[in-house]
Every structure is written in structure tokens, then in C-alpha cells.
Amino acid sequence: MDGPGKRLREELIKILNPAKCKIVDWPDGIKDANQALLTHGKDFTVSCIKSAAKVPLSGVLRLSDRLPDMIDSFRNGKPIGEETYFGLFDTLFRWKKGQSNLWTGYANMGKSTFLNQLILTKSIMDDWKWAVFSPENYPADDFYDDLIEMYAGAQVSDHYGHK
């Protein structure tokens, strides 16, 4: 149960598969099975090993973990998220910080333009910041031009110099 022993335990769990492992929780003052056997005997040691706990799996949520919050949400409602400032669209979609959104549809149907308008509006109204991966808008100036046009209500191309 010292530092190196705990590191070894964690490495063995990774190698052997956490679902197949259990951890013996030795009483205070006992560091391993050998010491338990020498100081308390066979029956005590076997009892500790038989009562070993399963390794908690990371990333697994159990209903029992979430039940109190679920009951609270049922009784008091869930937060509906931040408005988009697009009236009726708010009945279909609202922004929730920390969520990732994936927008899909047919090509050239306006998904990116619509989403850009939504994020521009949210930035203006609520000072939100964004990270956008938009490979169809290359070079990046095309993306920024679209946002400027939406904001200004005028075409950037009308202001290009002619060569």
C-alpha cells in the first residue's frame, strides 16, 4: 500500500483488464497479503481476499449515481438552455454550454450559413466565444468574409479592388 505498490497495482489493472480485477482493502497497518498472513493468519487473509471490491470502471455511469439529479429534474424541470434570439427556433433548439453540436444535412442546403448566423448572433448578444472547424471555408478569409457580410448586411466582394 506504499507509493510503488499502488503504482504497480494500477499498472497491473491496466494490463489485466479492470473488469477482471478486484482490489483487496487491507485493514490499517497491513500492507499486503504476506503481512496479513503472518500477523493474523490464514482465515483472516482469506476473508479479506474474498471481500475484495471490483475495480471501479472509469467513465461508466450507473443509474444509482444519477437518480437524485433525475428525480430533481422530474420535479423541478430541466434547464432549457440559452436562447438563440431566433424566436420560434428557440422552441426547437437552445444553446447549452459544454455540449457539442453536430449539424448534418445535404450539401449546399445552408447548414454552415445558418450556423454561422446563429453563432454570430450569440457572440454579439451574449459575448460568447467559439471554436469552429469548417474545412469548406478555405482559405479562412472566406469564413471571416461571411461573418462580416452577415454583420454588416453588405457584400464584402463589392469592396474588393479589381486587378
VMD Tcl script that builds the backbone (N, CA, C; Angstrom):
set m [mol new atoms 489]
animate dup $m
set s [atomselect $m all]
$s set {name element resname resid chain x y z} {
  {N N MET 1 A 0.807 -1.203 0.000}
  {CA C MET 1 A 0.000 0.000 0.000}
  {C C MET 1 A 0.849 1.265 0.000}
  {N N ASP 2 A 2.171 1.129 -0.180}
  {CA C ASP 2 A 3.010 2.315 -0.301}
  {C C ASP 2 A 2.932 2.834 -1.737}
  {N N GLY 3 A 3.613 3.938 -2.025}
  {CA C GLY 3 A 3.554 4.552 -3.351}
  {C C GLY 3 A 3.877 3.598 -4.488}
  {N N PRO 4 A 5.037 2.918 -4.434}
  {CA C PRO 4 A 5.370 1.979 -5.515}
  {C C PRO 4 A 4.350 0.839 -5.633}
  {N N GLY 5 A 3.841 0.372 -4.505}
  {CA C GLY 5 A 2.843 -0.706 -4.544}
  {C C GLY 5 A 1.559 -0.260 -5.217}
  {N N LYS 6 A 1.135 0.964 -4.939}
  {CA C LYS 6 A -0.087 1.492 -5.569}
  {C C LYS 6 A 0.108 1.684 -7.067}
  {N N ARG 7 A 1.295 2.167 -7.462}
  {CA C ARG 7 A 1.578 2.321 -8.898}
  {C C ARG 7 A 1.576 0.971 -9.597}
  {N N LEU 8 A 2.167 -0.052 -8.936}
  {CA C LEU 8 A 2.176 -1.402 -9.500}
  {C C LEU 8 A 0.748 -1.907 -9.656}
  {N N ARG 9 A -0.077 -1.691 -8.623}
  {CA C ARG 9 A -1.477 -2.128 -8.687}
  {C C ARG 9 A -2.183 -1.508 -9.892}
  {N N GLU 10 A -1.992 -0.199 -10.102}
  {CA C GLU 10 A -2.649 0.491 -11.221}
  {C C GLU 10 A -2.168 -0.047 -12.566}
  {N N GLU 11 A -0.882 -0.310 -12.685}
  {CA C GLU 11 A -0.343 -0.855 -13.934}
  {C C GLU 11 A -0.871 -2.263 -14.193}
  {N N LEU 12 A -0.924 -3.089 -13.153}
  {CA C LEU 12 A -1.450 -4.448 -13.317}
  {C C LEU 12 A -2.919 -4.432 -13.719}
  {N N ILE 13 A -3.675 -3.523 -13.147}
  {CA C ILE 13 A -5.093 -3.408 -13.507}
  {C C ILE 13 A -5.233 -3.061 -14.984}
  {N N LYS 14 A -4.397 -2.137 -15.462}
  {CA C LYS 14 A -4.447 -1.772 -16.885}
  {C C LYS 14 A -4.124 -2.964 -17.769}
  {N N ILE 15 A -3.087 -3.712 -17.392}
  {CA C ILE 15 A -2.630 -4.846 -18.202}
  {C C ILE 15 A -3.636 -5.993 -18.181}
  {N N LEU 16 A -4.176 -6.284 -17.009}
  {CA C LEU 16 A -5.021 -7.473 -16.838}
  {C C LEU 16 A -6.492 -7.252 -17.183}
  {N N ASN 17 A -6.915 -5.997 -17.357}
  {CA C ASN 17 A -8.294 -5.640 -17.674}
  {C C ASN 17 A -9.057 -5.341 -16.376}
  {N N PRO 18 A -9.450 -4.096 -16.165}
  {CA C PRO 18 A -10.126 -3.704 -14.932}
  {C C PRO 18 A -11.383 -4.527 -14.628}
  {N N ALA 19 A -12.072 -4.976 -15.657}
  {CA C ALA 19 A -13.307 -5.755 -15.442}
  {C C ALA 19 A -13.022 -7.113 -14.813}
  {N N LYS 20 A -11.780 -7.580 -14.907}
  {CA C LYS 20 A -11.424 -8.890 -14.362}
  {C C LYS 20 A -10.691 -8.793 -13.031}
  {N N CYS 21 A -10.474 -7.579 -12.537}
  {CA C CYS 21 A -9.680 -7.381 -11.329}
  {C C CYS 21 A -10.547 -6.985 -10.134}
  {N N LYS 22 A -10.016 -7.265 -8.951}
  {CA C LYS 22 A -10.606 -6.806 -7.692}
  {C C LYS 22 A -9.481 -6.250 -6.835}
  {N N ILE 23 A -9.851 -5.371 -5.909}
  {CA C ILE 23 A -8.864 -4.751 -5.028}
  {C C ILE 23 A -9.170 -5.146 -3.588}
  {N N VAL 24 A -8.155 -5.691 -2.922}
  {CA C VAL 24 A -8.291 -6.050 -1.515}
  {C C VAL 24 A -8.022 -4.791 -0.692}
  {N N ASP 25 A -8.951 -4.471 0.186}
  {CA C ASP 25 A -8.800 -3.315 1.064}
  {C C ASP 25 A -8.305 -3.834 2.410}
  {N N TRP 26 A -6.976 -3.828 2.604}
  {CA C TRP 26 A -6.387 -4.334 3.837}
  {C C TRP 26 A -6.678 -3.376 4.984}
  {N N PRO 27 A -6.935 -3.883 6.180}
  {CA C PRO 27 A -7.150 -3.009 7.342}
  {C C PRO 27 A -5.899 -2.187 7.630}
  {N N ASP 28 A -6.082 -1.096 8.374}
  {CA C ASP 28 A -4.967 -0.201 8.708}
  {C C ASP 28 A -3.789 -0.976 9.281}
  {N N GLY 29 A -2.602 -0.613 8.844}
  {CA C GLY 29 A -1.387 -1.214 9.350}
  {C C GLY 29 A -0.944 -2.443 8.576}
  {N N ILE 30 A -1.801 -2.987 7.718}
  {CA C ILE 30 A -1.432 -4.164 6.923}
  {C C ILE 30 A -1.202 -3.700 5.500}
  {N N LYS 31 A -0.023 -4.009 4.967}
  {CA C LYS 31 A 0.314 -3.502 3.651}
  {C C LYS 31 A 0.107 -4.510 2.526}
  {N N ASP 32 A 0.083 -5.805 2.847}
  {CA C ASP 32 A -0.082 -6.790 1.773}
  {C C ASP 32 A -0.516 -8.139 2.356}
  {N N ALA 33 A -0.739 -9.112 1.475}
  {CA C ALA 33 A -1.218 -10.434 1.889}
  {C C ALA 33 A -0.205 -11.155 2.780}
  {N N ASN 34 A 1.062 -10.997 2.512}
  {CA C ASN 34 A 2.081 -11.661 3.316}
  {C C ASN 34 A 2.021 -11.198 4.766}
  {N N GLN 35 A 1.937 -9.895 4.957}
  {CA C GLN 35 A 1.861 -9.371 6.324}
  {C C GLN 35 A 0.564 -9.805 7.000}
  {N N ALA 36 A -0.556 -9.822 6.246}
  {CA C ALA 36 A -1.829 -10.265 6.822}
  {C C ALA 36 A -1.731 -11.718 7.272}
  {N N LEU 37 A -1.123 -12.545 6.441}
  {CA C LEU 37 A -0.978 -13.962 6.759}
  {C C LEU 37 A -0.090 -14.157 7.996}
  {N N LEU 38 A 1.026 -13.445 8.058}
  {CA C LEU 38 A 1.955 -13.606 9.174}
  {C C LEU 38 A 1.395 -13.052 10.492}
  {N N THR 39 A 0.638 -11.958 10.420}
  {CA C THR 39 A 0.172 -11.327 11.667}
  {C C THR 39 A -1.216 -11.779 12.103}
  {N N HIS 40 A -2.075 -12.182 11.146}
  {CA C HIS 40 A -3.468 -12.505 11.503}
  {C C HIS 40 A -3.895 -13.919 11.105}
  {N N GLY 41 A -3.079 -14.603 10.342}
  {CA C GLY 41 A -3.386 -15.981 9.992}
  {C C GLY 41 A -4.142 -16.148 8.689}
  {N N LYS 42 A -4.315 -17.417 8.335}
  {CA C LYS 42 A -4.895 -17.810 7.049}
  {C C LYS 42 A -6.351 -17.375 6.923}
  {N N ASP 43 A -7.184 -17.637 7.930}
  {CA C ASP 43 A -8.619 -17.346 7.824}
  {C C ASP 43 A -8.865 -15.849 7.610}
  {N N PHE 44 A -8.146 -15.021 8.339}
  {CA C PHE 44 A -8.281 -13.574 8.199}
  {C C PHE 44 A -7.889 -13.141 6.788}
  {N N THR 45 A -6.782 -13.648 6.303}
  {CA C THR 45 A -6.281 -13.280 4.981}
  {C C THR 45 A -7.255 -13.707 3.895}
  {N N VAL 46 A -7.760 -14.931 3.990}
  {CA C VAL 46 A -8.737 -15.431 3.015}
  {C C VAL 46 A -10.005 -14.575 3.061}
  {N N SER 47 A -10.451 -14.200 4.250}
  {CA C SER 47 A -11.643 -13.372 4.399}
  {C C SER 47 A -11.466 -12.022 3.706}
  {N N CYS 48 A -10.303 -11.403 3.876}
  {CA C CYS 48 A -10.028 -10.121 3.221}
  {C C CYS 48 A -10.037 -10.265 1.702}
  {N N ILE 49 A -9.451 -11.351 1.226}
  {CA C ILE 49 A -9.390 -11.565 -0.224}
  {C C ILE 49 A -10.785 -11.827 -0.777}
  {N N LYS 50 A -11.605 -12.595 -0.068}
  {CA C LYS 50 A -12.970 -12.882 -0.540}
  {C C LYS 50 A -13.851 -11.630 -0.558}
  {N N SER 51 A -13.534 -10.663 0.286}
  {CA C SER 51 A -14.349 -9.441 0.317}
  {C C SER 51 A -13.771 -8.339 -0.575}
  {N N ALA 52 A -12.856 -8.694 -1.466}
  {CA C ALA 52 A -12.250 -7.712 -2.372}
  {C C ALA 52 A -13.325 -7.057 -3.239}
  {N N ALA 53 A -13.148 -5.770 -3.471}
  {CA C ALA 53 A -14.113 -4.993 -4.260}
  {C C ALA 53 A -13.699 -4.955 -5.724}
  {N N LYS 54 A -14.704 -4.898 -6.603}
  {CA C LYS 54 A -14.421 -4.740 -8.028}
  {C C LYS 54 A -13.766 -3.389 -8.265}
  {N N VAL 55 A -12.944 -3.339 -9.279}
  {CA C VAL 55 A -12.290 -2.081 -9.653}
  {C C VAL 55 A -13.357 -1.173 -10.259}
  {N N PRO 56 A -13.492 0.046 -9.720}
  {CA C PRO 56 A -14.475 0.955 -10.325}
  {C C PRO 56 A -14.050 1.298 -11.752}
  {N N LEU 57 A -14.953 1.142 -12.681}
  {CA C LEU 57 A -14.664 1.421 -14.079}
  {C C LEU 57 A -14.837 2.917 -14.324}
  {N N SER 58 A -13.852 3.536 -14.913}
  {CA C SER 58 A -13.958 4.970 -15.176}
  {C C SER 58 A -14.852 5.202 -16.386}
  {N N GLY 59 A -15.607 6.273 -16.326}
  {CA C GLY 59 A -16.469 6.646 -17.446}
  {C C GLY 59 A -17.789 5.916 -17.494}
  {N N VAL 60 A -18.054 5.025 -16.540}
  {CA C VAL 60 A -19.311 4.284 -16.527}
  {C C VAL 60 A -20.245 4.958 -15.531}
  {N N LEU 61 A -21.405 5.363 -16.002}
  {CA C LEU 61 A -22.397 5.964 -15.125}
  {C C LEU 61 A -23.458 4.931 -14.806}
  {N N ARG 62 A -23.814 4.863 -13.560}
  {CA C ARG 62 A -24.867 3.951 -13.121}
  {C C ARG 62 A -26.100 4.771 -12.780}
  {N N LEU 63 A -27.253 4.183 -12.933}
  {CA C LEU 63 A -28.497 4.856 -12.610}
  {C C LEU 63 A -28.469 5.368 -11.179}
  {N N SER 64 A -27.940 4.562 -10.266}
  {CA C SER 64 A -27.893 4.967 -8.858}
  {C C SER 64 A -27.072 6.244 -8.664}
  {N N ASP 65 A -26.081 6.481 -9.541}
  {CA C ASP 65 A -25.272 7.689 -9.453}
  {C C ASP 65 A -26.069 8.925 -9.878}
  {N N ARG 66 A -26.977 8.760 -10.793}
  {CA C ARG 66 A -27.706 9.877 -11.390}
  {C C ARG 66 A -29.122 10.062 -10.842}
  {N N LEU 67 A -29.624 9.068 -10.106}
  {CA C LEU 67 A -31.022 9.072 -9.682}
  {C C LEU 67 A -31.438 10.332 -8.927}
  {N N PRO 68 A -30.687 10.814 -7.925}
  {CA C PRO 68 A -31.134 12.031 -7.235}
  {C C PRO 68 A -31.314 13.228 -8.181}
  {N N ASP 69 A -30.377 13.409 -9.115}
  {CA C ASP 69 A -30.497 14.519 -10.071}
  {C C ASP 69 A -31.674 14.305 -11.009}
  {N N MET 70 A -31.919 13.064 -11.393}
  {CA C MET 70 A -33.040 12.770 -12.285}
  {C C MET 70 A -34.376 13.064 -11.595}
  {N N ILE 71 A -34.481 12.694 -10.340}
  {CA C ILE 71 A -35.710 12.961 -9.585}
  {C C ILE 71 A -35.906 14.468 -9.437}
  {N N ASP 72 A -34.815 15.188 -9.142}
  {CA C ASP 72 A -34.895 16.640 -9.038}
  {C C ASP 72 A -35.353 17.264 -10.357}
  {N N SER 73 A -34.811 16.790 -11.478}
  {CA C SER 73 A -35.206 17.311 -12.787}
  {C C SER 73 A -36.672 17.021 -13.070}
  {N N PHE 74 A -37.138 15.846 -12.679}
  {CA C PHE 74 A -38.539 15.473 -12.900}
  {C C PHE 74 A -39.458 16.402 -12.109}
  {N N ARG 75 A -39.068 16.692 -10.871}
  {CA C ARG 75 A -39.913 17.519 -10.004}
  {C C ARG 75 A -39.815 19.008 -10.324}
  {N N ASN 76 A -38.624 19.466 -10.676}
  {CA C ASN 76 A -38.402 20.905 -10.830}
  {C C ASN 76 A -38.101 21.345 -12.258}
  {N N GLY 77 A -38.030 20.397 -13.186}
  {CA C GLY 77 A -37.738 20.731 -14.577}
  {C C GLY 77 A -36.244 20.788 -14.850}
  {N N LYS 78 A -35.908 20.758 -16.123}
  {CA C LYS 78 A -34.515 20.825 -16.561}
  {C C LYS 78 A -34.242 22.224 -17.099}
  {N N PRO 79 A -32.989 22.651 -16.986}
  {CA C PRO 79 A -32.668 23.944 -17.601}
  {C C PRO 79 A -32.850 23.854 -19.112}
  {N N ILE 80 A -33.436 24.893 -19.700}
  {CA C ILE 80 A -33.756 24.805 -21.124}
  {C C ILE 80 A -32.646 25.296 -22.037}
  {N N GLY 81 A -31.614 25.869 -21.479}
  {CA C GLY 81 A -30.514 26.340 -22.318}
  {C C GLY 81 A -30.695 27.800 -22.695}
  {N N GLU 82 A -29.692 28.316 -23.362}
  {CA C GLU 82 A -29.639 29.730 -23.728}
  {C C GLU 82 A -30.377 29.974 -25.041}
  {N N GLU 83 A -31.025 31.105 -25.129}
  {CA C GLU 83 A -31.784 31.430 -26.336}
  {C C GLU 83 A -30.862 31.694 -27.522}
  {N N THR 84 A -31.422 31.495 -28.721}
  {CA C THR 84 A -30.677 31.747 -29.958}
  {C C THR 84 A -30.963 33.139 -30.503}
  {N N TYR 85 A -32.019 33.778 -30.006}
  {CA C TYR 85 A -32.510 35.063 -30.498}
  {C C TYR 85 A -33.181 34.915 -31.860}
  {N N PHE 86 A -33.620 33.705 -32.186}
  {CA C PHE 86 A -34.338 33.464 -33.422}
  {C C PHE 86 A -35.738 32.929 -33.122}
  {N N GLY 87 A -36.440 33.615 -32.239}
  {CA C GLY 87 A -37.839 33.380 -31.940}
  {C C GLY 87 A -38.283 31.932 -31.890}
  {N N LEU 88 A -39.055 31.519 -32.897}
  {CA C LEU 88 A -39.620 30.169 -32.909}
  {C C LEU 88 A -38.562 29.079 -32.931}
  {N N PHE 89 A -37.375 29.381 -33.455}
  {CA C PHE 89 A -36.308 28.373 -33.479}
  {C C PHE 89 A -35.929 27.948 -32.059}
  {N N ASP 90 A -36.098 28.860 -31.097}
  {CA C ASP 90 A -35.798 28.525 -29.693}
  {C C ASP 90 A -36.683 27.405 -29.165}
  {N N THR 91 A -37.836 27.163 -29.779}
  {CA C THR 91 A -38.687 26.046 -29.339}
  {C C THR 91 A -38.116 24.705 -29.811}
  {N N LEU 92 A -37.195 24.750 -30.773}
  {CA C LEU 92 A -36.588 23.531 -31.321}
  {C C LEU 92 A -35.164 23.303 -30.820}
  {N N PHE 93 A -34.454 24.384 -30.569}
  {CA C PHE 93 A -33.032 24.280 -30.213}
  {C C PHE 93 A -32.662 25.439 -29.311}
  {N N ARG 94 A -31.836 25.147 -28.316}
  {CA C ARG 94 A -31.253 26.173 -27.454}
  {C C ARG 94 A -29.812 25.781 -27.169}
  {N N TRP 95 A -28.964 26.780 -26.984}
  {CA C TRP 95 A -27.557 26.540 -26.701}
  {C C TRP 95 A -27.374 26.063 -25.264}
  {N N LYS 96 A -26.539 25.057 -25.084}
  {CA C LYS 96 A -26.146 24.614 -23.744}
  {C C LYS 96 A -24.630 24.549 -23.710}
  {N N LYS 97 A -24.035 25.379 -22.841}
  {CA C LYS 97 A -22.570 25.399 -22.743}
  {C C LYS 97 A -22.067 24.014 -22.344}
  {N N GLY 98 A -20.953 23.630 -22.954}
  {CA C GLY 98 A -20.355 22.339 -22.661}
  {C C GLY 98 A -20.816 21.239 -23.600}
  {N N GLN 99 A -21.847 21.489 -24.375}
  {CA C GLN 99 A -22.314 20.485 -25.322}
  {C C GLN 99 A -21.640 20.699 -26.668}
  {N N SER 100 A -21.471 19.599 -27.381}
  {CA C SER 100 A -21.021 19.668 -28.772}
  {C C SER 100 A -22.239 19.443 -29.643}
  {N N ASN 101 A -22.302 20.164 -30.724}
  {CA C ASN 101 A -23.434 20.025 -31.645}
  {C C ASN 101 A -22.933 19.592 -33.004}
  {N N LEU 102 A -23.618 18.643 -33.594}
  {CA C LEU 102 A -23.285 18.163 -34.931}
  {C C LEU 102 A -24.466 18.469 -35.830}
  {N N TRP 103 A -24.214 19.238 -36.863}
  {CA C TRP 103 A -25.272 19.641 -37.791}
  {C C TRP 103 A -25.052 18.879 -39.095}
  {N N THR 104 A -26.056 18.156 -39.515}
  {CA C THR 104 A -25.923 17.348 -40.733}
  {C C THR 104 A -27.041 17.686 -41.707}
  {N N GLY 105 A -26.830 17.318 -42.954}
  {CA C GLY 105 A -27.837 17.531 -43.995}
  {C C GLY 105 A -27.172 17.416 -45.351}
  {N N TYR 106 A -27.957 17.653 -46.365}
  {CA C TYR 106 A -27.455 17.577 -47.730}
  {C C TYR 106 A -26.513 18.737 -48.028}
  {N N ALA 107 A -25.631 18.526 -48.984}
  {CA C ALA 107 A -24.673 19.561 -49.376}
  {C C ALA 107 A -25.398 20.779 -49.943}
  {N N ASN 108 A -24.838 21.941 -49.710}
  {CA C ASN 108 A -25.333 23.208 -50.257}
  {C C ASN 108 A -26.774 23.531 -49.876}
  {N N MET 109 A -27.155 23.163 -48.671}
  {CA C MET 109 A -28.510 23.461 -48.206}
  {C C MET 109 A -28.519 24.589 -47.163}
  {N N GLY 110 A -27.358 25.154 -46.840}
  {CA C GLY 110 A -27.305 26.309 -45.965}
  {C C GLY 110 A -26.987 26.032 -44.507}
  {N N LYS 111 A -26.535 24.807 -44.195}
  {CA C LYS 111 A -26.223 24.480 -42.793}
  {C C LYS 111 A -25.173 25.423 -42.215}
  {N N SER 112 A -24.067 25.579 -42.921}
  {CA C SER 112 A -22.975 26.411 -42.411}
  {C C SER 112 A -23.400 27.866 -42.314}
  {N N THR 113 A -24.108 28.354 -43.302}
  {CA C THR 113 A -24.564 29.746 -43.278}
  {C C THR 113 A -25.496 29.981 -42.095}
  {N N PHE 114 A -26.427 29.065 -41.892}
  {CA C PHE 114 A -27.369 29.194 -40.783}
  {C C PHE 114 A -26.641 29.126 -39.441}
  {N N LEU 115 A -25.739 28.169 -39.301}
  {CA C LEU 115 A -24.992 28.038 -38.053}
  {C C LEU 115 A -24.105 29.260 -37.815}
  {N N ASN 116 A -23.478 29.767 -38.871}
  {CA C ASN 116 A -22.664 30.973 -38.725}
  {C C ASN 116 A -23.511 32.151 -38.250}
  {N N GLN 117 A -24.729 32.252 -38.752}
  {CA C GLN 117 A -25.620 33.331 -38.314}
  {C C GLN 117 A -25.985 33.153 -36.838}
  {N N LEU 118 A -26.228 31.903 -36.442}
  {CA C LEU 118 A -26.546 31.639 -35.034}
  {C C LEU 118 A -25.382 32.008 -34.117}
  {N N ILE 119 A -24.163 31.610 -34.479}
  {CA C ILE 119 A -23.027 31.888 -33.589}
  {C C ILE 119 A -22.658 33.369 -33.609}
  {N N LEU 120 A -22.815 34.028 -34.754}
  {CA C LEU 120 A -22.551 35.463 -34.810}
  {C C LEU 120 A -23.532 36.213 -33.905}
  {N N THR 121 A -24.790 35.841 -33.973}
  {CA C THR 121 A -25.808 36.487 -33.138}
  {C C THR 121 A -25.517 36.262 -31.662}
  {N N LYS 122 A -25.163 35.038 -31.295}
  {CA C LYS 122 A -24.867 34.736 -29.887}
  {C C LYS 122 A -23.627 35.501 -29.425}
  {N N SER 123 A -22.657 35.661 -30.295}
  {CA C SER 123 A -21.451 36.417 -29.955}
  {C C SER 123 A -21.780 37.878 -29.710}
  {N N ILE 124 A -22.611 38.444 -30.571}
  {CA C ILE 124 A -22.978 39.854 -30.445}
  {C C ILE 124 A -23.835 40.080 -29.197}
  {N N MET 125 A -24.829 39.236 -29.002}
  {CA C MET 125 A -25.792 39.447 -27.923}
  {C C MET 125 A -25.240 39.068 -26.541}
  {N N ASP 126 A -24.459 37.994 -26.468}
  {CA C ASP 126 A -24.038 37.474 -25.161}
  {C C ASP 126 A -22.530 37.344 -25.006}
  {N N ASP 127 A -21.761 37.843 -25.986}
  {CA C ASP 127 A -20.303 37.819 -25.924}
  {C C ASP 127 A -19.738 36.402 -25.822}
  {N N TRP 128 A -20.378 35.443 -26.485}
  {CA C TRP 128 A -19.861 34.073 -26.484}
  {C C TRP 128 A -18.669 33.985 -27.422}
  {N N LYS 129 A -17.773 33.054 -27.101}
  {CA C LYS 129 A -16.592 32.773 -27.928}
  {C C LYS 129 A -16.759 31.382 -28.533}
  {N N TRP 130 A -16.122 31.142 -29.670}
  {CA C TRP 130 A -16.324 29.896 -30.407}
  {C C TRP 130 A -15.016 29.326 -30.931}
  {N N ALA 131 A -15.021 28.020 -31.127}
  {CA C ALA 131 A -14.000 27.332 -31.916}
  {C C ALA 131 A -14.765 26.669 -33.052}
  {N N VAL 132 A -14.385 26.953 -34.276}
  {CA C VAL 132 A -15.122 26.449 -35.437}
  {C C VAL 132 A -14.172 25.681 -36.343}
  {N N PHE 133 A -14.566 24.451 -36.676}
  {CA C PHE 133 A -13.843 23.670 -37.683}
  {C C PHE 133 A -14.730 23.657 -38.919}
  {N N SER 134 A -14.293 24.348 -39.960}
  {CA C SER 134 A -15.117 24.495 -41.153}
  {C C SER 134 A -14.237 24.361 -42.389}
  {N N PRO 135 A -13.875 23.125 -42.752}
  {CA C PRO 135 A -12.928 22.947 -43.857}
  {C C PRO 135 A -13.459 23.423 -45.206}
  {N N GLU 136 A -14.776 23.565 -45.348}
  {CA C GLU 136 A -15.288 24.039 -46.630}
  {C C GLU 136 A -15.027 25.528 -46.825}
  {N N ASN 137 A -14.699 26.226 -45.755}
  {CA C ASN 137 A -14.387 27.650 -45.825}
  {C C ASN 137 A -12.879 27.839 -45.840}
  {N N TYR 138 A -12.277 27.548 -46.961}
  {CA C TYR 138 A -10.838 27.699 -47.101}
  {C C TYR 138 A -10.569 28.579 -48.304}
  {N N PRO 139 A -9.758 29.563 -48.210}
  {CA C PRO 139 A -8.981 29.944 -47.039}
  {C C PRO 139 A -9.882 30.543 -45.951}
  {N N ALA 140 A -9.305 30.687 -44.758}
  {CA C ALA 140 A -10.075 31.162 -43.608}
  {C C ALA 140 A -10.707 32.522 -43.864}
  {N N ASP 141 A -10.119 33.314 -44.747}
  {CA C ASP 141 A -10.693 34.626 -45.065}
  {C C ASP 141 A -12.138 34.490 -45.552}
  {N N ASP 142 A -12.449 33.401 -46.265}
  {CA C ASP 142 A -13.828 33.191 -46.742}
  {C C ASP 142 A -14.796 33.096 -45.568}
  {N N PHE 143 A -14.371 32.410 -44.516}
  {CA C PHE 143 A -15.203 32.271 -43.317}
  {C C PHE 143 A -15.433 33.645 -42.688}
  {N N TYR 144 A -14.352 34.397 -42.526}
  {CA C TYR 144 A -14.466 35.722 -41.913}
  {C C TYR 144 A -15.274 36.674 -42.793}
  {N N ASP 145 A -15.098 36.581 -44.110}
  {CA C ASP 145 A -15.898 37.410 -45.014}
  {C C ASP 145 A -17.391 37.132 -44.818}
  {N N ASP 146 A -17.751 35.853 -44.693}
  {CA C ASP 146 A -19.164 35.511 -44.476}
  {C C ASP 146 A -19.698 36.151 -43.203}
  {N N LEU 147 A -18.912 36.093 -42.134}
  {CA C LEU 147 A -19.351 36.691 -40.870}
  {C C LEU 147 A -19.471 38.216 -40.987}
  {N N ILE 148 A -18.511 38.848 -41.674}
  {CA C ILE 148 A -18.558 40.303 -41.865}
  {C C ILE 148 A -19.792 40.681 -42.666}
  {N N GLU 149 A -20.089 39.926 -43.725}
  {CA C GLU 149 A -21.269 40.208 -44.543}
  {C C GLU 149 A -22.555 40.081 -43.736}
  {N N MET 150 A -22.631 39.059 -42.903}
  {CA C MET 150 A -23.819 38.895 -42.065}
  {C C MET 150 A -23.955 40.058 -41.097}
  {N N TYR 151 A -22.849 40.456 -40.501}
  {CA C TYR 151 A -22.866 41.533 -39.502}
  {C C TYR 151 A -23.184 42.882 -40.152}
  {N N ALA 152 A -22.528 43.151 -41.274}
  {CA C ALA 152 A -22.665 44.458 -41.919}
  {C C ALA 152 A -23.897 44.548 -42.803}
  {N N GLY 153 A -24.401 43.409 -43.245}
  {CA C GLY 153 A -25.539 43.437 -44.163}
  {C C GLY 153 A -25.146 43.920 -45.543}
  {N N ALA 154 A -23.891 43.735 -45.902}
  {CA C ALA 154 A -23.395 44.161 -47.214}
  {C C ALA 154 A -22.377 43.150 -47.708}
  {N N GLN 155 A -22.222 43.081 -49.022}
  {CA C GLN 155 A -21.297 42.136 -49.622}
  {C C GLN 155 A -19.859 42.660 -49.527}
  {N N VAL 156 A -18.965 41.826 -49.032}
  {CA C VAL 156 A -17.553 42.187 -48.986}
  {C C VAL 156 A -17.006 42.312 -50.398}
  {N N SER 157 A -17.485 41.485 -51.314}
  {CA C SER 157 A -16.965 41.483 -52.682}
  {C C SER 157 A -17.179 42.825 -53.377}
  {N N ASP 158 A -18.159 43.627 -52.952}
  {CA C ASP 158 A -18.377 44.951 -53.555}
  {C C ASP 158 A -17.225 45.894 -53.226}
  {N N HIS 159 A -16.421 45.550 -52.237}
  {CA C HIS 159 A -15.334 46.405 -51.812}
  {C C HIS 159 A -13.960 45.869 -52.200}
  {N N TYR 160 A -13.923 44.803 -53.039}
  {CA C TYR 160 A -12.645 44.263 -53.487}
  {C C TYR 160 A -12.071 45.192 -54.545}
  {N N GLY 161 A -10.746 45.297 -54.523}
  {CA C GLY 161 A -10.082 46.026 -55.598}
  {C C GLY 161 A -10.043 45.153 -56.854}
  {N N HIS 162 A -10.082 45.737 -58.013}
  {CA C HIS 162 A -10.042 44.957 -59.262}
  {C C HIS 162 A -8.643 45.014 -59.840}
  {N N LYS 163 A -8.115 43.853 -60.200}
  {CA C LYS 163 A -6.781 43.786 -60.789}
  {C C LYS 163 A -6.848 43.125 -62.127}
}
mol reanalyze $m
mol bondsrecalc $m
mol representation Tube
mol addrep $m
